[in-house]
Amino acid sequence: MAMESGTITNGGSHPLGGLRAWLIMFVGANCFFFAFFQRASPSVMVEPIMESFNVGGALLGNLSAFYFYAYAALQIPVGLMLDRWGPRWLLTGGMLLVGAGAGLLGSATVIEMAYLGRLLVGAGSAVAFISTLTLCAQWFVPGRFGMLSGMTMGYAMFGGFLGQGPLGGVVEQVGWRSPMIGSAVWGLALAVIIWLVVRDRPDGQPIRPEQGINISQSLKLALKQRQNWILGCYGFAISAPFLAYGVLWAVPHLMAQYGIDRQLAGFSASLMMIGFAFGGPLGGLVSDVMGSRKKPLMFSSAISLCLWLTMLYGLEPSLLMQQVMIFLIGLAGGASIVTLAAARENSPSHVSGAVTGFVNGAFVAGGAVLQPLVGYLLDLNWQGGTVAGGTARVYSLDTYDLAFLTFPAAAALSMLFSFFVRETGCKPYEQQ
């Protein structure tokens, strides 16, 4: 390390935390913004997609969850590749893949084509978050990592917002296919910008793997840490209801509960994303200032459990009260981003990509499991109603209540795991 104009540098011409660092982080964060837009977009397309492919809730849940299947399965491989080839190559290729998948989904004529398109979108999106975190780790001082990871996650939530309320209005006007095909161009443009702007390190050199450590050894080092499994289980449990309700089932549920149109329901559901957008950076900042990773995680899960129980089963809220609680669930859940910082601090730095991939994959796996499970439970108790003049299924509020019991159950499980998280004091593994 050296000092350059009063700023810490990493032995190169660009200072850590300088203007170039923020530009590169912003480009990376935009990839995750785009990935979250794709992640949330099916929530405002539930009935139109059911109608297009003549499917029920379980198959629609699977279509949405194909994103998560690919995303979760690739987190460890992506982490291992990052430790060797760096984020520039992975982000460029990932956005090309998302663009191709979005185009295929928008033009699909059968459900199998839609599955493949959604799978490609998930596979390409899998590189976005942990690649951006790798850039943050290379371009900024370590003490800012909790805040930066929260900022990255928070910014991405606005992509989820865009994929709900605003997109819901577009879908009402032009249908669901044109926006998906248009988003393919967005992915291709991002790939070009990444290649032109992003560099892996301030000194311009590519990231090099630790000498003498191969891929299988990195994976073993990441998986043998008991804390990584605890943090992964915590992330799985606390993210599952957020991804199942906020990213898919909230819109049809709110339309049924309050008789509102798709656009208003989409805006209401997106308040969970907005809450998370503020909760992520706030949780990361509070964690860094407190010098604690465990306490914010315990708080996040406890408050989430109380809010799920209150919103779904404790009272009959007005639409405004429901919107407030949806926002607060996102705000409280945002602190869970600290899980990723805790995981990196519980493992050697040269396997940080694999560790981040493993824990982030567990987060996303929550949605992969609970989205189709809720759809299956809805179909299991479906009372035969359909949209007037169509085949898309309509579920009663009692049916939603039964299926949504999975949400507080998952939150309670996350609270249990939070008690077993090891406190790192926000210090890197090598300094503990």
VOMARRO-316269 format. One line per field, with one value per residue (C-alpha): z, x, y. Coordinates in steps of 0.02 Angstrom, whole numbers, plus 50000, padded with zeros to 5 digits. Example, Ala and Ser with C-alpha at 12.3 -4.5 7.8 and 13.67 -1.06 7.14 Angstrom:
<atoms>
zz	50390; 50357
xx	50615; 50684
yy	49775; 49947
</atoms>
This chain:
<atoms>
zz	50000; 49969; 49995; 49843; 49870; 50044; 49983; 50006; 49844; 49797; 49714; 49552; 49471; 49537; 49721; 49825; 49849; 49714; 49573; 49461; 49602; 49621; 49432; 49421; 49571; 49492; 49329; 49426; 49533; 49375; 49324; 49488; 49464; 49296; 49371; 49504; 49372; 49288; 49455; 49502; 49332; 49336; 49484; 49368; 49232; 49332; 49247; 49071; 49075; 49144; 48998; 48867; 48915; 48996; 49160; 49346; 49498; 49521; 49343; 49348; 49511; 49424; 49279; 49397; 49501; 49352; 49374; 49552; 49506; 49388; 49499; 49657; 49572; 49492; 49644; 49700; 49523; 49491; 49654; 49606; 49433; 49510; 49617; 49454; 49308; 49388; 49373; 49206; 49101; 49205; 49206; 49018; 48980; 49109; 49037; 48862; 48930; 49018; 48858; 48759; 48891; 48903; 48714; 48713; 48855; 48768; 48606; 48681; 48604; 48725; 48911; 48882; 48782; 48923; 49049; 48948; 48929; 49114; 49151; 49043; 49129; 49298; 49240; 49175; 49327; 49440; 49412; 49452; 49640; 49692; 49546; 49606; 49784; 49717; 49632; 49797; 49889; 49761; 49738; 49917; 50090; 50189; 50323; 50198; 50136; 50244; 50189; 50005; 49998; 50074; 49949; 49805; 49866; 49905; 49732; 49653; 49745; 49638; 49490; 49576; 49600; 49414; 49376; 49476; 49484; 49325; 49227; 49285; 49200; 49040; 49043; 49058; 48900; 48784; 48862; 48939; 48785; 48718; 48883; 48895; 48719; 48751; 48907; 48800; 48718; 48892; 48933; 48774; 48806; 48983; 48917; 48804; 48944; 49063; 48939; 48906; 49085; 49213; 49266; 49398; 49503; 49527; 49458; 49298; 49327; 49322; 49481; 49507; 49609; 49768; 49721; 49753; 49781; 49645; 49621; 49719; 49865; 49866; 49870; 50012; 50113; 50086; 50130; 50281; 50379; 50494; 50501; 50313; 50329; 50474; 50378; 50222; 50316; 50393; 50221; 50146; 50281; 50291; 50102; 50057; 50106; 50035; 49866; 49865; 49916; 49866; 49700; 49641; 49740; 49818; 49662; 49634; 49822; 49840; 49686; 49766; 49940; 49895; 49719; 49650; 49475; 49426; 49424; 49601; 49663; 49580; 49662; 49830; 49814; 49761; 49929; 49997; 49873; 49922; 50105; 50070; 49967; 50124; 50245; 50154; 50164; 50336; 50403; 50330; 50401; 50574; 50574; 50528; 50659; 50796; 50753; 50756; 50625; 50738; 50820; 50658; 50595; 50754; 50745; 50561; 50585; 50745; 50670; 50508; 50603; 50700; 50542; 50441; 50581; 50606; 50423; 50371; 50527; 50667; 50596; 50443; 50382; 50264; 50101; 50174; 50330; 50220; 50115; 50271; 50336; 50166; 50169; 50348; 50306; 50170; 50284; 50422; 50300; 50223; 50373; 50318; 50190; 50335; 50313; 50164; 50260; 50405; 50286; 50209; 50382; 50435; 50293; 50217; 50093; 49947; 49948; 49974; 49802; 49836; 50010; 49948; 49808; 49928; 50050; 49914; 49827; 49987; 49992; 49817; 49847; 49969; 49823; 49715; 49847; 49913; 49752; 49675; 49846; 49873; 49697; 49734; 49896; 49804; 49671; 49805; 49886; 49727; 49724; 49536; 49501; 49342; 49268; 49175; 48996; 49022; 49097; 49223; 49399; 49535; 49716; 49868; 50017; 50125; 50000; 50008; 50199; 50204; 50078; 50162; 50329; 50256; 50273; 50463; 50478; 50373; 50470; 50634; 50565; 50520; 50697; 50765; 50655; 50703; 50880; 50812; 50707; 50763; 50798; 50695; 50761; 50577; 50563; 50416; 50447; 50449; 50588; 50709
xx	50000; 50055; 49989; 49943; 49878; 49823; 49728; 49774; 49822; 49854; 50021; 49948; 49895; 49716; 49682; 49574; 49404; 49437; 49324; 49373; 49330; 49156; 49127; 49175; 49068; 48921; 48938; 48944; 48796; 48697; 48720; 48641; 48505; 48466; 48471; 48345; 48232; 48230; 48206; 48052; 47969; 47862; 47763; 47666; 47646; 47563; 47393; 47456; 47588; 47461; 47349; 47487; 47544; 47383; 47470; 47425; 47513; 47635; 47702; 47707; 47804; 47926; 47946; 47991; 48099; 48203; 48295; 48336; 48381; 48518; 48569; 48588; 48673; 48804; 48852; 48994; 49062; 49052; 49143; 49281; 49295; 49306; 49452; 49541; 49479; 49409; 49244; 49270; 49258; 49117; 49009; 49027; 48981; 48842; 48752; 48763; 48680; 48542; 48505; 48492; 48380; 48263; 48243; 48205; 48078; 47989; 47973; 47932; 47785; 47784; 47819; 47980; 48054; 48005; 48090; 48251; 48246; 48218; 48359; 48479; 48425; 48462; 48629; 48687; 48623; 48720; 48881; 48814; 48816; 48973; 49070; 49023; 49073; 49240; 49265; 49221; 49350; 49485; 49447; 49404; 49481; 49418; 49329; 49198; 49147; 48990; 48924; 48970; 48887; 48731; 48735; 48751; 48605; 48503; 48529; 48479; 48313; 48265; 48285; 48158; 48046; 48060; 48013; 47852; 47754; 47818; 47829; 47653; 47586; 47680; 47615; 47437; 47463; 47568; 47572; 47718; 47818; 47877; 47956; 48052; 48119; 48163; 48259; 48368; 48442; 48475; 48581; 48683; 48718; 48777; 48898; 48981; 48994; 49072; 49205; 49251; 49248; 49281; 49454; 49481; 49609; 49673; 49845; 49764; 49823; 49703; 49657; 49774; 49735; 49831; 49986; 49969; 49779; 49674; 49485; 49447; 49553; 49466; 49298; 49350; 49415; 49251; 49139; 49233; 49196; 49048; 49001; 48975; 48840; 48757; 48758; 48697; 48550; 48511; 48513; 48404; 48271; 48261; 48262; 48133; 47976; 48047; 48079; 47918; 47800; 47885; 47953; 47808; 47648; 47617; 47540; 47399; 47372; 47350; 47237; 47126; 47132; 47091; 47018; 47152; 47227; 47392; 47490; 47440; 47470; 47641; 47687; 47626; 47729; 47882; 47881; 47967; 48108; 48117; 48123; 48265; 48351; 48364; 48385; 48535; 48651; 48583; 48612; 48787; 48830; 48760; 48855; 49019; 48993; 48943; 49086; 48962; 48893; 48786; 48674; 48604; 48565; 48471; 48374; 48332; 48257; 48161; 48079; 48041; 47951; 47844; 47798; 47749; 47636; 47557; 47529; 47458; 47371; 47370; 47246; 47147; 47247; 47191; 47288; 47393; 47436; 47478; 47593; 47681; 47711; 47772; 47899; 47951; 47978; 48097; 48182; 48211; 48264; 48394; 48508; 48527; 48654; 48778; 48779; 48896; 49020; 49016; 49049; 49201; 49270; 49253; 49363; 49535; 49535; 49597; 49435; 49321; 49241; 49194; 49129; 49026; 48957; 48907; 48815; 48735; 48679; 48593; 48502; 48435; 48393; 48261; 48164; 48196; 48112; 47973; 47908; 47851; 47803; 47681; 47615; 47591; 47498; 47388; 47344; 47314; 47178; 47115; 46926; 46905; 46896; 46972; 46991; 46831; 46841; 47010; 47101; 47215; 47175; 47109; 47141; 47035; 47104; 47086; 47193; 47327; 47321; 47358; 47501; 47577; 47599; 47768; 47827; 47828; 47889; 48042; 48072; 48067; 48195; 48312; 48297; 48350; 48505; 48553; 48593; 48732; 48820; 48998; 49042; 49192; 49202; 49204; 49385; 49460; 49498; 49686; 49670; 49565
yy	50000; 50179; 50355; 50458; 50636; 50588; 50434; 50252; 50167; 49988; 50013; 50083; 50245; 50242; 50278; 50164; 50246; 50377; 50435; 50289; 50168; 50240; 50237; 50054; 50010; 50103; 50005; 49842; 49893; 49929; 49748; 49694; 49828; 49748; 49573; 49624; 49701; 49531; 49443; 49545; 49564; 49405; 49475; 49593; 49461; 49322; 49317; 49363; 49225; 49100; 49148; 49140; 48965; 48899; 48853; 48860; 48930; 48786; 48795; 48985; 48973; 48858; 48979; 49120; 49004; 48947; 49111; 49060; 48881; 48941; 49087; 48982; 48835; 48948; 49051; 48938; 48911; 49098; 49132; 49011; 49089; 49262; 49207; 49162; 49266; 49423; 49518; 49606; 49448; 49375; 49532; 49554; 49375; 49374; 49525; 49451; 49295; 49393; 49486; 49324; 49245; 49395; 49396; 49210; 49227; 49371; 49274; 49103; 49010; 48863; 48852; 48752; 48897; 49015; 48900; 48903; 49093; 49116; 48993; 49094; 49256; 49178; 49108; 49277; 49370; 49252; 49348; 49521; 49538; 49445; 49519; 49692; 49646; 49586; 49754; 49842; 49735; 49779; 49964; 50019; 50001; 49848; 49950; 50007; 49836; 49819; 49988; 49961; 49790; 49868; 50011; 49888; 49784; 49939; 50012; 49847; 49854; 50001; 49884; 49773; 49926; 49964; 49784; 49798; 49962; 50048; 49885; 49839; 49995; 49952; 49773; 49838; 49942; 49832; 49659; 49566; 49512; 49680; 49737; 49574; 49589; 49772; 49724; 49611; 49767; 49836; 49683; 49697; 49882; 49843; 49712; 49842; 49972; 49845; 49796; 49978; 50043; 49906; 49850; 49715; 49811; 49989; 49940; 49877; 49699; 49551; 49460; 49312; 49157; 49116; 49018; 48832; 48839; 48757; 48764; 48606; 48665; 48835; 48749; 48635; 48783; 48876; 48729; 48665; 48824; 48785; 48969; 48975; 48841; 48932; 49097; 49008; 48931; 49101; 49183; 49046; 49064; 49253; 49281; 49147; 49245; 49407; 49325; 49224; 49364; 49525; 49461; 49352; 49324; 49496; 49572; 49445; 49435; 49623; 49629; 49495; 49572; 49752; 49742; 49858; 49859; 49781; 49944; 49995; 49819; 49822; 49987; 49920; 49761; 49861; 49949; 49794; 49824; 50007; 49962; 49841; 49976; 50084; 49940; 49865; 50017; 50062; 49887; 49882; 50053; 50013; 49849; 49936; 50072; 49949; 49833; 49689; 49569; 49459; 49589; 49664; 49489; 49444; 49607; 49582; 49409; 49452; 49607; 49514; 49376; 49501; 49596; 49441; 49380; 49552; 49590; 49421; 49356; 49486; 49611; 49662; 49812; 49948; 49960; 50101; 49999; 49850; 49958; 50024; 49848; 49788; 49930; 49889; 49705; 49759; 49885; 49757; 49623; 49738; 49712; 49531; 49592; 49591; 49400; 49418; 49525; 49400; 49257; 49342; 49379; 49197; 49132; 49167; 49311; 49206; 49104; 49255; 49233; 49053; 49097; 49243; 49135; 48997; 49112; 49219; 49059; 49005; 49172; 49149; 48966; 49026; 49098; 48944; 48835; 48945; 49023; 48857; 48786; 48929; 48903; 48718; 48757; 48882; 48752; 48621; 48728; 48813; 48828; 48833; 49019; 49096; 49269; 49316; 49253; 49169; 49021; 49109; 49047; 49160; 49110; 49154; 49250; 49094; 48999; 49134; 49132; 48945; 48956; 49108; 49019; 48972; 49153; 49174; 48995; 49038; 49199; 49102; 48981; 49124; 49193; 49023; 49019; 49197; 49139; 49027; 49160; 49192; 49373; 49432; 49610; 49667; 49612; 49516; 49332; 49363; 49493; 49391
</atoms>
